[in-house]
Amino acid sequence: MNRWMTTDDMALVRQYAATQSEEAFATLVSRHAGLVYSAALRQVNDPPLAEEITQAVFIILARKAGSLDEKTVLSGWLYRAACYTAGSARKQEQRRQHRESEAYMESTLHAADTEAAWKQMSPLLEEAMLRLGQTDRDVLVLRYFEGRSLSEVGLALGASEDAAKKRVGRALEKLRQFFAKRGVDSTAAGIAETISANSILIAPATLAKTVTAVALAKGATASTSTLTLIKGALKIMAWTKMKTAIVTGAVVLLTAGTATVILSHRDLSLRGIPKDWSVINGTADQWGWNNNAIYGHTTNGDSILASTRQYGDVSVSAMVSTTNREATLALRLQDADNGYLAVFVPDGTPAAITDTSKITLMKRKAGEEQELAILKRRRLSAPGQLEKFTFTANGSHLEIRLNDVTILKANDTTFTSGFIGLRVYGWGDMPCDGVFSNLSVR
């Protein structure tokens, strides 16, 4: 493997941004296509789709080259972009591969050889990596995905070789803990060896040439499916950046002694869709404000409208109805795949016909849903009938009230703070048209 330096990567990025140098960009693609393709292939398990994701990632790089900070570790940035883009692709397929991977990992294998260990780790590697902080992720990409020396890792971080070694060790320990919770028994050294031996595949011979040509055109010649991937990935990247900025700002303010800014708050009644709320799953056109109510509609899975402000102890109340499927209040969201949901399914909806009308207190973690408490009742309410629905989080205590009567309680400590939001879920001939009026946050 060539021992190019991170500073050289960014020099080529700056050269391309300034002069649109095809040679500079082609060099970047040649260097990093294997990294991007391998990360994508592990997530989607579909070589043609992995090639399309690789193409999308380098189109994003071509578009964003001029805005990247000169201290950016490009391989780490590309790896993260590959994970987000592949994640967007997987969501379009209803996260089938994720569920299959999780089911597969439920049986614990205690094999000593690297090949068996890789079979255990591979389905979960990208999820584990994305849970790390940016610096931890960057050092592992440099050290074990690209085979850099500790001195090179330190140089990329602007730190000593000894500091880089300690950082790598801490990041590996976080991976070990993540895998251990999911039944993968390995040491930090074993994880390092396994990733080093298996993480990078040789990308198809023609991929770099194709990617370079399409990316240099900023995606003008890309297929519709590739452009859809790009749109989804950019949305995730923008949301993650905004979320990081919010959390960073909260830390600064809290450190300065202003403890009321993020997690403590005054009573607040909302009229219209708040300007500081954003769609974190789905599209903006799935949400609207009319007749003093917020309307959500979707025919293709989840759509979530959420605050950009974090809350700890909080109570969200609204008059809620739906005629088709589900209307949901959400608390302590980390993102679209992690947080608490209070799901309202009235009688007479298609979703209730196959089961029964119900209200569910649910935890969603890494896209997988766990019912913490559930109420099933015939004739819960009529389709389209407004009911006062209240979801409260106080420490570990979670509570749902219907028309001011407590109906469900649970205790859970997975998420202690996060965003609040509204969710609708529908699919195909069972769309969702949830209505939320008199929304208030306390």
C-alpha positions as CSV (number, residue, x, y, z in Angstrom):
1,M,0.0,0.0,0.0
2,N,1.3,3.4,-0.9
3,R,2.1,5.5,2.2
4,W,0.7,8.8,1.0
5,M,0.0,11.4,3.7
6,T,-3.3,12.9,4.7
7,T,-1.9,16.4,4.0
8,D,-1.2,15.3,0.4
9,D,-4.9,14.1,0.1
10,M,-6.1,17.6,1.1
11,A,-3.6,19.2,-1.2
12,L,-5.2,17.3,-4.1
13,V,-8.7,18.3,-2.9
14,R,-7.7,21.9,-2.8
15,Q,-6.1,21.6,-6.2
16,Y,-9.3,20.1,-7.6
17,A,-11.5,22.7,-5.9
18,A,-9.4,25.6,-7.3
19,T,-8.7,24.3,-10.9
20,Q,-11.1,21.4,-11.4
21,S,-8.1,19.3,-12.1
22,E,-9.2,15.9,-13.5
23,E,-5.8,14.4,-12.7
24,A,-6.0,15.4,-9.1
25,F,-9.5,14.1,-8.7
26,A,-8.6,10.8,-10.5
27,T,-5.7,10.3,-8.1
28,L,-8.1,10.7,-5.1
29,V,-10.5,8.2,-6.6
30,S,-7.7,5.7,-7.4
31,R,-6.5,6.0,-3.8
32,H,-9.7,5.7,-2.0
33,A,-12.2,3.8,-4.2
34,G,-11.4,0.5,-2.5
35,L,-12.1,2.0,1.0
36,V,-15.5,3.4,-0.1
37,Y,-16.5,0.3,-2.1
38,S,-15.6,-2.1,0.7
39,A,-17.5,-0.1,3.3
40,A,-20.5,0.0,1.0
41,L,-20.4,-3.6,0.0
42,R,-20.4,-4.8,3.7
43,Q,-23.6,-2.9,4.3
44,V,-25.6,-3.7,1.1
45,N,-24.1,-7.0,0.2
46,D,-24.8,-6.2,-3.5
47,P,-21.7,-5.5,-5.7
48,P,-23.6,-3.4,-8.3
49,L,-25.3,-1.3,-5.6
50,A,-21.9,-0.9,-3.8
51,E,-20.5,0.5,-7.1
52,E,-23.4,2.9,-7.3
53,I,-22.8,4.0,-3.8
54,T,-19.1,4.5,-4.5
55,Q,-20.0,6.7,-7.4
56,A,-22.4,8.7,-5.3
57,V,-19.8,9.3,-2.6
58,F,-17.3,10.7,-5.0
59,I,-19.9,12.9,-6.6
60,I,-20.5,14.3,-3.1
61,L,-16.8,14.9,-2.7
62,A,-16.7,16.7,-6.1
63,R,-19.5,18.9,-5.0
64,K,-18.1,19.6,-1.5
65,A,-14.4,19.8,-2.3
66,G,-14.3,23.6,-1.8
67,S,-15.9,23.5,1.6
68,L,-13.8,20.8,3.3
69,D,-11.5,22.0,6.1
70,E,-7.8,21.7,5.4
71,K,-7.5,19.5,8.6
72,T,-10.0,17.0,7.3
73,V,-8.8,13.4,7.3
74,L,-10.1,12.6,3.8
75,S,-10.2,8.8,4.2
76,G,-12.2,9.2,7.4
77,W,-14.5,11.7,5.7
78,L,-15.0,9.4,2.7
79,Y,-15.6,6.4,5.0
80,R,-18.3,8.2,6.9
81,A,-19.9,9.4,3.6
82,A,-19.9,5.8,2.3
83,C,-21.6,4.6,5.5
84,Y,-24.3,7.3,5.3
85,T,-24.9,6.7,1.6
86,A,-25.1,3.0,2.1
87,G,-27.4,3.6,5.0
88,S,-29.7,5.7,2.8
89,A,-29.8,2.9,0.2
90,R,-30.6,0.3,2.9
91,K,-33.5,2.4,4.2
92,Q,-35.0,2.4,0.7
93,E,-35.1,-1.4,1.1
94,Q,-36.7,-1.2,4.5
95,R,-33.6,-2.1,6.4
96,R,-33.9,-5.8,5.4
97,Q,-30.2,-6.4,5.5
98,H,-29.9,-4.9,8.9
99,R,-32.5,-7.2,10.4
100,E,-31.0,-10.2,8.8
101,S,-27.6,-9.2,10.1
102,E,-28.9,-8.7,13.6
103,A,-30.7,-12.1,13.5
104,Y,-27.6,-13.8,12.3
105,M,-25.5,-12.2,15.1
106,E,-27.9,-13.6,17.8
107,S,-26.0,-16.9,17.7
108,T,-22.6,-16.4,19.3
109,L,-19.7,-18.1,17.7
110,H,-16.5,-18.6,19.6
111,A,-14.1,-19.3,16.8
112,A,-10.4,-18.4,17.1
113,D,-9.5,-18.0,13.4
114,T,-9.7,-14.7,11.7
115,E,-12.2,-15.8,9.0
116,A,-14.8,-16.9,11.5
117,A,-14.3,-13.7,13.6
118,W,-14.8,-11.6,10.4
119,K,-18.1,-13.4,9.7
120,Q,-19.3,-12.3,13.1
121,M,-18.0,-8.7,13.0
122,S,-18.6,-7.8,9.4
123,P,-22.4,-7.3,9.6
124,L,-22.0,-4.9,12.5
125,L,-18.8,-3.1,11.7
126,E,-20.2,0.0,10.0
127,E,-22.8,0.4,12.8
128,A,-20.1,0.1,15.4
129,M,-17.8,2.6,13.5
130,L,-20.5,5.2,13.1
131,R,-21.2,5.1,16.9
132,L,-17.7,6.3,17.5
133,G,-16.7,10.0,17.6
134,Q,-15.1,11.4,14.5
135,T,-11.5,11.3,15.8
136,D,-11.9,7.7,17.0
137,R,-13.3,6.7,13.7
138,D,-10.6,8.5,11.8
139,V,-7.8,6.8,13.7
140,L,-9.2,3.4,13.1
141,V,-9.7,4.0,9.4
142,L,-6.1,5.3,9.0
143,R,-4.6,2.5,11.1
144,Y,-6.5,-0.6,10.2
145,F,-8.4,0.1,7.0
146,E,-5.5,1.8,5.3
147,G,-2.6,0.3,7.1
148,R,-1.0,3.5,8.2
149,S,1.8,3.5,10.8
150,L,1.2,5.0,14.3
151,S,3.5,7.9,13.3
152,E,1.4,8.6,10.3
153,V,-1.8,8.4,12.3
154,G,-0.2,10.9,14.8
155,L,0.8,13.2,12.0
156,A,-2.7,13.2,10.6
157,L,-4.0,14.1,14.1
158,G,-1.3,16.7,14.8
159,A,-0.3,14.5,17.7
160,S,2.7,12.4,18.8
161,E,3.0,8.7,17.9
162,D,2.4,7.8,21.6
163,A,-0.7,9.9,21.7
164,A,-1.9,8.2,18.5
165,K,-1.3,4.8,20.0
166,K,-3.4,5.6,23.1
167,R,-6.1,7.0,20.9
168,V,-6.2,3.9,18.8
169,G,-6.3,1.7,21.9
170,R,-9.3,3.6,23.3
171,A,-11.2,3.4,20.1
172,L,-10.5,-0.3,19.8
173,E,-11.8,-0.8,23.3
174,K,-15.1,1.0,22.4
175,L,-15.5,-1.4,19.4
176,R,-14.8,-4.3,21.7
177,Q,-17.5,-3.2,24.1
178,F,-20.0,-2.7,21.2
179,F,-19.3,-6.1,19.8
180,A,-19.5,-7.8,23.2
181,K,-23.0,-6.5,23.8
182,R,-24.1,-8.2,20.6
183,G,-22.5,-11.5,21.4
184,V,-19.2,-11.2,19.6
185,D,-16.5,-12.3,21.9
186,S,-13.1,-10.9,21.0
187,T,-10.2,-8.9,22.4
188,A,-9.2,-5.5,21.2
189,A,-6.1,-7.0,19.5
190,G,-8.3,-9.6,17.8
191,I,-10.6,-6.9,16.4
192,A,-7.6,-5.0,15.1
193,E,-6.2,-8.1,13.4
194,T,-9.5,-9.0,11.9
195,I,-10.2,-5.6,10.5
196,S,-6.7,-5.2,9.1
197,A,-7.0,-8.6,7.3
198,N,-10.5,-8.2,5.9
199,S,-11.7,-4.6,5.7
200,I,-10.5,-3.6,2.2
201,L,-11.4,-5.4,-1.0
202,I,-10.1,-4.8,-4.4
203,A,-12.6,-2.6,-6.2
204,P,-13.7,-3.6,-9.7
205,A,-11.1,-2.6,-12.3
206,T,-13.4,-0.2,-14.2
207,L,-15.0,1.4,-11.1
208,A,-12.4,4.1,-10.6
209,K,-12.6,5.3,-14.2
210,T,-16.4,5.3,-14.2
211,V,-16.6,7.1,-10.8
212,T,-14.1,9.7,-11.9
213,A,-16.0,10.5,-15.1
214,V,-19.4,10.8,-13.4
215,A,-18.1,12.7,-10.3
216,L,-16.3,15.3,-12.4
217,A,-19.6,16.0,-14.0
218,K,-21.0,16.7,-10.5
219,G,-23.5,13.9,-11.1
220,A,-25.0,15.4,-14.3
221,T,-24.8,12.1,-16.1
222,A,-25.6,9.9,-13.0
223,S,-28.7,7.7,-13.0
224,T,-31.8,8.6,-11.1
225,S,-31.1,6.0,-8.4
226,T,-27.6,7.4,-7.9
227,L,-29.0,10.9,-7.5
228,T,-31.6,9.5,-5.0
229,L,-28.7,8.0,-3.0
230,I,-26.9,11.3,-3.0
231,K,-29.9,13.2,-1.8
232,G,-30.5,10.8,1.0
233,A,-26.8,10.8,2.0
234,L,-26.5,14.6,2.0
235,K,-29.7,14.8,4.1
236,I,-28.2,12.5,6.7
237,M,-24.8,14.3,6.6
238,A,-26.5,17.7,7.1
239,W,-28.6,16.4,10.0
240,T,-25.6,14.8,11.7
241,K,-23.6,18.0,11.3
242,M,-26.5,20.1,12.7
243,K,-26.9,17.6,15.6
244,T,-23.2,17.8,16.4
245,A,-23.3,21.5,16.4
246,I,-26.3,21.5,18.8
247,V,-24.6,19.1,21.2
248,T,-21.3,21.0,21.0
249,G,-23.1,24.3,21.7
250,A,-24.9,22.7,24.6
251,V,-21.6,21.4,26.1
252,V,-20.0,24.9,25.8
253,L,-23.0,26.6,27.4
254,L,-23.3,24.1,30.2
255,T,-19.6,24.3,30.9
256,A,-20.0,28.1,31.2
257,G,-22.7,27.5,33.8
258,T,-25.8,28.2,31.7
259,A,-27.5,25.0,32.6
260,T,-31.0,26.1,31.5
261,V,-30.3,26.3,27.7
262,I,-30.7,22.8,26.5
263,L,-32.0,20.4,29.0
264,S,-34.1,22.7,31.2
265,H,-36.9,24.7,29.6
266,R,-40.0,26.8,30.1
267,D,-43.5,25.8,29.1
268,L,-43.9,26.2,25.4
269,S,-47.0,26.0,23.3
270,L,-46.5,25.6,19.6
271,R,-48.5,27.2,16.9
272,G,-47.7,26.1,13.3
273,I,-44.7,24.0,12.5
274,P,-41.8,25.5,14.5
275,K,-39.1,27.1,12.4
276,D,-36.4,25.2,14.3
277,W,-37.9,21.8,13.6
278,S,-36.7,19.7,10.8
279,V,-37.7,16.5,8.9
280,I,-35.1,13.9,9.9
281,N,-36.7,11.0,8.0
282,G,-38.9,11.3,5.0
283,T,-39.3,14.6,3.1
284,A,-40.5,18.1,3.9
285,D,-43.4,17.9,1.6
286,Q,-44.9,15.1,3.8
287,W,-45.6,17.7,6.5
288,G,-47.9,20.7,6.6
289,W,-49.8,23.1,8.8
290,N,-53.5,23.7,8.1
291,N,-56.6,24.4,10.2
292,N,-54.5,24.9,13.3
293,A,-53.0,21.4,13.1
294,I,-49.8,19.7,11.8
295,Y,-50.5,17.1,9.2
296,G,-48.1,14.3,8.3
297,H,-48.6,11.9,5.4
298,T,-46.5,9.1,4.1
299,T,-46.9,6.1,1.8
300,N,-43.3,4.9,1.9
301,G,-42.3,4.2,5.5
302,D,-41.4,6.5,8.4
303,S,-41.5,10.3,8.3
304,I,-40.4,12.1,11.4
305,L,-40.6,15.9,12.1
306,A,-38.4,16.7,15.1
307,S,-37.0,19.5,17.1
308,T,-33.4,20.6,16.6
309,R,-33.2,21.3,20.3
310,Q,-32.4,18.6,22.9
311,Y,-34.7,17.9,25.9
312,G,-34.2,15.7,29.0
313,D,-37.2,15.6,31.2
314,V,-40.1,16.6,29.0
315,S,-43.8,16.1,28.3
316,V,-45.3,16.4,24.9
317,S,-49.1,16.6,24.4
318,A,-51.3,16.8,21.3
319,M,-54.7,16.0,20.0
320,V,-54.0,13.1,17.8
321,S,-55.9,11.2,15.1
322,T,-55.3,9.0,12.1
323,T,-57.6,7.3,9.6
324,N,-55.2,4.8,8.1
325,R,-52.3,3.6,10.2
326,E,-50.1,5.1,12.9
327,A,-49.6,8.5,14.5
328,T,-46.7,8.8,17.0
329,L,-45.2,11.1,19.5
330,A,-41.4,10.7,19.9
331,L,-39.1,11.7,22.7
332,R,-35.4,11.6,23.3
333,L,-34.6,10.9,19.7
334,Q,-30.9,10.5,18.8
335,D,-31.8,10.2,15.2
336,A,-34.5,8.4,13.1
337,D,-33.4,5.0,14.4
338,N,-32.9,5.7,18.1
339,G,-35.3,7.0,20.7
340,Y,-38.7,6.4,22.4
341,L,-42.0,6.3,20.5
342,A,-45.6,6.5,21.7
343,V,-47.6,4.8,18.9
344,F,-51.4,5.4,18.5
345,V,-53.4,3.0,16.3
346,P,-57.1,3.5,16.6
347,D,-59.8,0.9,15.7
348,G,-60.9,0.6,12.1
349,T,-57.6,1.4,10.5
350,P,-55.9,-1.1,8.2
351,A,-53.1,-1.6,10.8
352,A,-55.7,-2.5,13.5
353,I,-57.7,-4.9,11.2
354,T,-54.7,-7.3,11.1
355,D,-54.3,-7.0,14.9
356,T,-56.4,-4.7,17.1
357,S,-56.5,-1.1,18.1
358,K,-53.6,-0.4,20.4
359,I,-51.2,2.1,22.0
360,T,-47.6,1.1,22.3
361,L,-44.7,2.5,24.3
362,M,-41.7,1.6,22.2
363,K,-38.0,1.9,22.2
364,R,-36.2,2.1,18.8
365,K,-32.5,1.3,19.0
366,A,-30.3,1.0,15.8
367,G,-33.6,0.7,13.8
368,E,-34.8,-2.3,15.8
369,E,-38.0,-1.8,17.8
370,Q,-38.8,-3.2,21.3
371,E,-42.2,-2.9,23.0
372,L,-41.7,-1.6,26.5
373,A,-45.5,-1.6,27.2
374,I,-48.6,-2.1,25.1
375,L,-52.4,-1.5,25.5
376,K,-54.7,-3.5,23.2
377,R,-58.4,-2.7,23.3
378,R,-61.2,-3.1,20.9
379,R,-62.9,0.2,20.0
380,L,-60.0,2.3,21.3
381,S,-61.4,5.2,19.2
382,A,-62.9,5.7,15.8
383,P,-60.7,6.5,12.7
384,G,-60.2,10.2,12.5
385,Q,-61.4,10.9,16.1
386,L,-59.2,13.3,18.0
387,E,-57.8,12.0,21.3
388,K,-55.6,13.9,23.8
389,F,-52.3,12.0,23.7
390,T,-49.5,12.8,26.2
391,F,-46.0,11.3,26.3
392,T,-43.8,12.1,29.3
393,A,-40.2,11.3,30.1
394,N,-39.0,12.0,33.7
395,G,-35.6,10.5,34.4
396,S,-36.0,6.8,33.6
397,H,-39.7,6.9,33.9
398,L,-41.8,6.9,30.7
399,E,-45.5,7.4,30.7
400,I,-48.4,7.7,28.2
401,R,-51.7,9.3,29.0
402,L,-54.9,9.1,26.9
403,N,-57.3,11.9,27.6
404,D,-55.4,12.7,30.8
405,V,-55.7,9.1,32.1
406,T,-52.4,7.2,32.6
407,I,-52.6,4.0,30.5
408,L,-49.0,2.9,30.1
409,K,-45.8,3.1,32.2
410,A,-42.3,1.8,31.8
411,N,-38.8,2.5,33.1
412,D,-35.8,2.6,30.7
413,T,-32.4,4.3,30.9
414,T,-31.2,3.9,27.3
415,F,-31.8,7.5,26.3
416,T,-31.5,10.3,28.8
417,S,-32.0,13.2,26.5
418,G,-32.6,14.0,22.8
419,F,-35.0,15.5,20.3
420,I,-38.7,15.5,20.5
421,G,-40.9,14.9,17.4
422,L,-43.9,13.6,15.5
423,R,-43.9,10.5,13.4
424,V,-46.2,9.0,10.9
425,Y,-45.8,5.6,9.3
426,G,-47.5,4.2,6.2
427,W,-46.8,2.0,3.3
428,G,-48.3,1.4,-0.2
429,D,-52.0,0.8,0.2
430,M,-51.9,1.5,3.9
431,P,-50.7,5.2,4.0
432,C,-50.7,7.3,7.1
433,D,-52.3,10.7,7.4
434,G,-51.7,11.6,11.1
435,V,-53.1,14.8,12.5
436,F,-51.5,16.6,15.5
437,S,-53.3,19.7,17.0
438,N,-52.9,21.7,20.2
439,L,-49.3,20.6,20.3
440,S,-47.5,21.6,23.5
441,V,-44.2,20.9,25.1
442,R,-43.5,21.2,28.8
